[in-house]
């Protein structure tokens, strides 16, 4: 709720729901900005732009992009743009509880929160890794992710339906649709269904390796 303000714009009512939400958002943004500054310093001080010295909480590989992070007309440090992809969990953390994938080859849906601002240039280190850079959002690349992570349950029925065989009578049938390209050659449809995880992730602290 807004309170009237003479000669100016309205303000949120003190301790109101909107005011508390705004304060929470500001703290979250400040925390993310601090992490970005610390990570940028770590990357810049590294002997090379390699992964040496990085210690992520999770490693992913981008398999199939579902939504590209489109640029915005008025980018700012507080504005993020989403990118969504099916990812292979290379090294998931152990704190996912019942949603933890049963297979080491599990595939889950990941929403990445990219920065809307272009990353700064690195004249002395042109290969420097960028933080939350949408230009690096490419299939096949590995992603280092840090906590906090938001874990959600998603409906995988649509994807699993694509993995059904004809009348589901031949579980040994070869996977031949586009989605099957995410798996190793020779993988059966029944095996593919086992790899689809109901776990979805929302990540905002990450670096895509070049």
C-alpha positions in Angstrom: 0.0 0.0 0.0 1.2 3.5 -0.8 0.9 6.5 1.5 0.5 10.0 0.2 3.5 12.2 0.0 3.3 16.0 -0.4 5.0 17.3 -3.5 6.4 14.0 -4.5 5.8 10.3 -5.2 3.9 8.0 -2.8 5.8 5.8 -0.4 5.2 2.3 0.9 3.5 2.2 4.3 6.1 1.5 7.0 6.2 -2.2 7.9 3.5 -2.9 5.3 3.6 -6.0 3.1 4.9 -4.0 0.1 7.6 -2.3 2.2 8.8 -5.6 3.6 8.8 -7.2 0.1 10.9 -4.3 -1.2 13.3 -4.5 1.7 13.7 -8.3 1.1 14.3 -7.7 -2.6 17.0 -5.0 -1.8 18.8 -7.4 0.6 18.7 -10.2 -2.0 20.1 -7.9 -4.7 22.8 -6.6 -2.4 23.8 -10.2 -1.5 24.0 -11.1 -5.2 26.0 -8.0 -6.0 28.5 -8.8 -3.3 28.9 -12.3 -4.5 29.4 -11.0 -8.1 32.1 -8.6 -6.9 33.9 -11.4 -4.9 33.7 -13.8 -7.9 34.9 -11.2 -10.3 37.9 -10.6 -8.1 38.6 -14.3 -7.9 38.4 -14.7 -11.7 40.6 -11.6 -12.3 43.3 -12.7 -9.9 43.4 -16.2 -11.2 46.6 -17.1 -13.2 44.3 -18.0 -16.1 40.7 -17.9 -16.9 40.4 -21.6 -16.3 38.2 -23.3 -13.6 41.2 -23.5 -11.3 40.4 -22.2 -7.8 36.7 -22.3 -8.3 34.7 -24.4 -5.9 31.1 -24.6 -7.1 28.3 -26.3 -5.2 27.0 -27.9 -8.5 28.1 -28.6 -12.0 25.7 -28.7 -14.9 26.0 -29.2 -18.7 23.5 -27.4 -21.0 21.9 -30.0 -23.2 18.9 -28.3 -24.8 17.9 -24.6 -24.6 14.1 -24.1 -24.1 14.1 -20.3 -23.7 16.7 -17.8 -24.8 17.4 -14.8 -22.6 16.3 -11.9 -24.8 18.0 -8.5 -24.3 15.9 -5.7 -22.8 15.6 -2.1 -23.9 16.6 -0.6 -20.6 19.1 -2.9 -18.9 20.1 -2.3 -15.3 22.0 -4.0 -12.5 18.7 -4.8 -10.8 17.0 -6.3 -13.8 17.6 -10.0 -14.7 16.5 -11.9 -17.8 15.6 -15.6 -17.7 17.1 -18.4 -19.7 15.7 -22.0 -19.5 17.4 -25.2 -20.5 17.4 -29.0 -19.9 20.7 -29.7 -18.2 22.7 -32.8 -17.3 23.6 -32.9 -13.6 27.3 -33.6 -13.6 27.8 -33.1 -9.9 24.6 -32.2 -7.9 24.8 -31.3 -4.2 23.5 -33.7 -1.6 20.9 -31.4 -0.1 18.0 -32.1 -2.4 16.2 -34.5 -0.2 13.5 -36.6 -1.9 14.0 -34.6 -5.1 17.6 -35.8 -5.5 17.9 -37.5 -8.9 18.2 -41.3 -8.8 20.5 -41.5 -11.8 23.9 -39.9 -12.3 22.7 -39.2 -15.8 19.6 -37.3 -14.7 18.3 -34.4 -16.7 16.4 -31.6 -15.1 15.0 -28.2 -16.1 17.0 -25.2 -15.0 16.0 -21.5 -15.0 19.1 -19.3 -15.1 18.8 -15.7 -14.0 21.1 -13.7 -16.3 22.3 -10.2 -15.9 20.7 -7.7 -18.3 23.9 -5.6 -18.3 26.7 -6.5 -20.7 29.7 -7.8 -18.8 32.8 -5.5 -18.6 35.6 -5.9 -21.1 38.7 -7.7 -20.0 41.5 -6.1 -22.1 44.3 -8.0 -20.2 42.4 -11.3 -20.1 40.2 -11.6 -23.2 39.3 -15.2 -22.3 38.2 -14.1 -18.8 35.1 -16.0 -17.6 32.0 -13.8 -17.3 29.4 -14.0 -14.5 25.8 -14.5 -15.5 26.5 -13.6 -19.1 23.6 -14.5 -21.5 26.0 -14.5 -24.5 27.6 -17.7 -23.1 24.3 -19.5 -22.9 25.1 -22.2 -25.5 24.2 -25.9 -25.7 27.1 -28.2 -24.7 28.7 -25.7 -22.3 29.4 -26.6 -18.6 28.1 -24.4 -15.9 29.4 -23.9 -12.3 26.6 -23.0 -9.9 26.7 -21.8 -6.3 24.1 -21.7 -3.6 21.5 -20.5 -2.7 19.5 -22.6 -5.1 15.7 -22.8 -5.4 14.5 -26.3 -5.9 11.0 -26.8 -7.3 8.9 -29.8 -8.5 7.8 -29.6 -12.2 5.4 -31.7 -14.2 7.5 -34.0 -16.5 4.5 -35.7 -18.0 4.8 -33.8 -21.3 8.5 -34.7 -21.8 7.9 -38.3 -20.7 5.0 -38.6 -23.1 7.5 -37.8 -25.9 9.5 -40.8 -24.7 6.6 -43.2 -25.0 6.9 -46.0 -27.5 4.0 -46.8 -29.9 1.3 -47.9 -27.4 4.2 -48.3 -25.1 4.4 -51.9 -26.2 8.1 -52.0 -27.1 10.2 -50.6 -24.2 13.4 -51.6 -26.1 12.6 -49.4 -29.0 15.3 -46.9 -30.0 14.9 -43.3 -29.0 14.7 -41.4 -32.2 12.9 -38.1 -31.6 14.7 -34.8 -31.1 14.6 -35.0 -27.4 16.4 -38.4 -27.6 19.5 -36.7 -28.9 20.1 -35.6 -25.3 21.0 -39.2 -24.5 23.7 -41.6 -25.6 23.2 -43.4 -28.9 21.4 -46.7 -28.4 19.5 -45.5 -25.4 16.0 -47.0 -25.2 12.9 -45.0 -24.6 12.3 -46.8 -21.3 15.8 -45.9 -20.2 15.2 -42.2 -21.2 12.2 -42.0 -19.0 14.2 -43.1 -16.0 16.6 -40.2 -16.6 13.9 -37.4 -16.5 13.9 -35.8 -13.1 10.9 -34.0 -11.6 13.4 -31.6 -10.0 13.6 -28.0 -11.4 16.2 -25.5 -10.4 16.3 -21.7 -10.2 19.9 -20.4 -10.3 21.3 -16.9 -10.1 24.9 -17.4 -9.0 26.7 -19.1 -11.8 29.5 -19.0 -14.3 29.4 -20.6 -17.8 32.7 -22.0 -18.7 34.2 -21.0 -22.1 
